[in-house]
Amino acid sequence: MPQLAAMDKRYKSKGLRLIGVHSQGGTDEEILVPVKKNKAKYSIARSGQSPVPFNGIPHMFVFNPKGELVYDGRTGADAEKVIKRELRGVTASGDDDDEDSPFGPKEPAASGPLVPERAWTSADGRTMKASLISLKDQTGSFKRADGRTFELALDKLSPADQAVVAEAVKKAAAASPPKSED
């Protein structure tokens, strides 16, 4: 965890998004002890499934901006080399350099979020409070008041909240200056 916390601090502004997965069945309180000790700021899930079979923990998977698995192994220098390589083609916002995304604006037109902090409801009725800071490939990047960010597929939101996102995208598109035809 200390290596991951250091990587998160070093590369987050360049687009790295870390998600830790606790797989040893601890309580929330037990999980928070090393999180606080190591000052980990990245999201940590209680459980999850691996994209490929593996043995041993800790274990790291690195996906490039296209969602392709580019590293499968231990944390350390080899993983960091891959992360550095993959971040070379990524802008500071975390989007790859493709300017013509068919999924609407990559960033809000203004300097603020697409949707200010509010209560969001998931399709299964759970609520969360966050702002929508960007949208890419029908996945929203949300930010909580404590600064933590998370990604969520828009189809996981309630229909009413999906409509809020659609309206925000329309407003952002209307506020954006037209692209020049150079």
N, C-alpha and C positions, 0 to 999 in steps of 0.2 A: 504493500500500500504506500510506503514512503516514495518509491520510484514512480508510482502512478500519480500521486499528488504532485510530485515535482514536474512530471510531464504535462499534467493538466495546467499547472501554473505557467510553464514555459511556452506551451503551444496553443492554449485556448484562444488567444487573440488572433491566431493564424488559422483558426478553423477546426482544430481538434475537438472532438466531442467524445469524452470518456463516459462509459456506463459500466459501473461495477456490478457484479452479481454475487451475492452472498449465497453459498450453496451448502452451508454446514448446519442449517436449521436453528440458528440462534434467535433469541428474542430481539425485538427492536432495541432494547436497552443494551444487550450484549453487542449488537452490531455497532451501535453508536460509540462505544468505548474506543476502538481503534480509529474510527472515522474522526472523532474529536482529537485524539492524540496526534494523528497525522495531518490534521487540518485539511482533510479531503473536502473539496468543494464540488466534486462531480456527483452525479446521481448514482445511487446504489439501490438495486432491486433486491428483494428478499429471495427470489428464486428465478430461474429462467432455463431455457433450453439452449444447448449449444448448436451452432449452425453445422458443425461437423463433430464426429466422435473425437474425444481426447482423453488422456490420462494425466492425472496430477494437477495440483493447484499450487500456486497461482498459475493461471493460463491466460493468454491474451490472443484476441483476434483483432486484426486491423482490417478495416474495409476502406476502400478508396471512395471518392465522392460519387462514383457510379454504382456503389454498392457491391463491388467485387471484393472477395476475400483476397488480401495481398500478403497477410502474415498470419501464421498459426504457430504459436510457441510460447516460450517464457518471456516475462518482462526483462528488460535489460538493453544492452547496447545494440543487439541485432534488431530488436523491435523499434528502438529509437531511430536507427538508420532508415528503416522502412517508413516510419512516420515522417521524418524529414523529407524523404524523397516524394512521398505522396502529397505533402503540403506545398511543395514547390508550385504547383499549378492551381492553388486555391487562393482566392482573395481573402482579405481580412474578415469579411462577413461570413465566411464559411461556404460560400457558393463557388462552384467551379467557374472557369472563365467563359463559359458559354453565355453569350449575351442575348440570344434569341430563345428564351424559354417559352414554351407554349402554355405555361401554367400561371401566367400573370406576373406581377412585379416580384422581383426577388427580395427587395427591401421596401420599406415604406417610402412613399414619395417625400414625406417630411422627415425630420430628424427623430421624431418620436415613433412609438409603436403603431402598427396597423390598427389595432384595437387597444385602447387603454385598459388598465387592470379592471377586471370584472369577474363575476362568478360565471363559470362555464359549466354546462351540464353534459355529461357523456350520454351516449345512446342508451346505456343501461341505468341511467338515473343518478350516477355519482356526480358530485360537484367538486370543482377546484377553482381557486382564485388565482388569476394570472393575466398578464397582458399578452397579446399576440404580436410578436415583434417582426416576424417575416413569414413568408409562405413560399414553398418550392415543392413541385411535384405532388401537389395535393396533400402535403404534410406541413403543418404549422409548427413554427418554433415559438414556444411560449416561455415567458419569464415570470417567475414568482417574485413577490416583494422582497424575499431574502436574497435575490440575485441568481438563484439557481434556474437553469434553463432546461427544457425538455422538449422533445419532439412528439407530435401526435398526429396521426392520420385524420384528416377532416371528417371522414366517414364514421369516425368513432364519436363525433359530437352529436348532440341532439339535432333534429331538423331545424329547430329555431336558431340554434347557435351556428349551424351551417349557413343559414340565411344572413346572420350578422357578419360572418366572414365574407360572404359573397358581396354584401353591400360595401364593406370596407375595401375590398379589392376594386370595386367599381369606382369608389371615391378616389383611391390612390391612382388608378389609371387616368381618371379625369384630371387630377392635379399634376400629373407628370407631363413635362414638356414633350412634344412629339420628337421622335428620332429624326435626325437629319438624313437626307438621302444622298450623301456624298458618294 
